[in-house]
């Protein structure tokens, strides 16, 4: 895992108070303590051993420093933090220049999905931002789009580089999934994504033929080579390019002939050998489903395996149509290696099919230990195709075997579902969807109505999860079965969300401070990203969620197609058992 610093953050919450929080690492001993300094003044008389946040009663704005205490010995730490005057950090952006399509339509740019990783090895998370043109399109829609760009930024606003994916990469939620992760273990993250002729890296090096233009009169790109490129996260330079797998082949083999389903791409990161990360590229889910695993080791890009529902192997054909608009990754069979969950099918770490349920394609997918009374993890998702889902429009199944444990009826395309611990009276996560009410993890209805069903986020001081929908953060009141507003992010510099009706943040992850999560949103004018952090005290001490492998890879795949919230590989909620020690080492 990444070698992170302490992520110390200081936020002024009133004229006479500053809120501070910092990371506990997954490798820290249980006895570790922390002391805080404001300038040269120690503000914690004794080491803090029961929490990772603190309120400093002061009117002074000074630089804060965090030291660690082990075995009664204080170890000086170089990390420091200036005081934020607002509950967010404003990160300036460099907007790409407007453009014009071949049919004479002009477009501008909107800051879209983000990912975080340590690009330069300094122990602090950096941001990779995708810029979408305003004529970005769903695959089902014809029309030209502008170029897609990837930018690297430090949290202080330093612009590191820009990658231009070129005119032969279409813009839209299903086309560009960019995996940002330290794949080779050198302490600095790489970026892996699909490229094409005309892609230009940050050093202005062109991939393939710079003059090629494969766009047809409907704006689709159904011809020409497709590539997979690994970029240097620190410089934005291309380090290796190979042919993208799986190739498009016959367009109609993916479910239609005009270019919709052939270009349904998804991606993820997985520890397939239990030790080092690989990345997964995917194509298709409505009909043919293909997943390909890759390794980046010692400057070499190596193909690990391919799973193809059209391989000719009889059991593989059962996987056709059993994928979602995203993947989840985790060790579902407890062998120390990750599996790839497509939704209603899962592929084992070795690239062999583990199971396919036959319930069919759906949109939202949640995989974690939803029911802590059962061994292993569970999957909760909504379904799209009545002929496949039958009486389980909302489906709850065992993540290891695919066995349907229970489900709820519905009709038509049930497009949304959510899982989060929001009611402490019921052990485990509560689950709900676009039909029916609110259910406990056993399938019992506990409320006739439901809260929002977009993103979950740990924000306040307890173990229940709060609910993020667009720019609204709510707390579910389980006594009245209503949602109460905690914060309206749109009140700050016109913060806004992404992806139309999906209403996603740029990213939500444990980026700074203690174990609770941050929210990254763009301003409406796309001139800034705003990184929001909680300022609510908590007496709960948990290591950073980024040191749970399943949560960490979920942050990597969060930008893939229909963005979904991350979940850890263990039950995190009220009535939880002892926090499991992560089986990790840092690099």
Secondary structure, 3 states (H helix, E strand, C coil): CCCCCCCCEEEEEECCEEEEECCCCCCCCCCCEEEEEECCEECCCCCECCCCEEEEECCCCCCEEEEEEECCEEECCCCEECEECCCEEEEECCCCCCEECCCCCEECEEEEEEEEECCCCCCCCEEEEEEEECCCCCCCCCCCCCCCEEEEECCCCCEEEEEECCCCCCCCCCCCCCEEECCCCCCCCEEEEEEECCCECCCCCECCCCCCCCECCCCCECCCCEEEEEEECCCCCEEEEEECCCCCCCHHHHCCCCCCHHHCEEEEEECCCCCCCEEEEEECCCCCCEEEEEEEECCEEEEEEEEECCCCCHHHHHHCCCCCCCCEEECCCCCCCCEEECCCEEECCCCCEEEECCCCCCCCEEEECCCCCCCCCEEEEECCCHHHHCCCCEEEEECCCCCEEEEECCCCCCCCEEEECCCCCCCCCEEEECCCCEECCCCCEEECCCCCCCEEECCCCCCCCEEEECCEEEEEECCCCEEEEEEEHHHCCCEECECHHHCECCEEECCCCCCCCEEEEEECCCCEEEEECCCCCCCCCCCCHHHCHHHHHHHHHCCCCCCCCCCCCCCCCCCCCCCCCCCCCCC
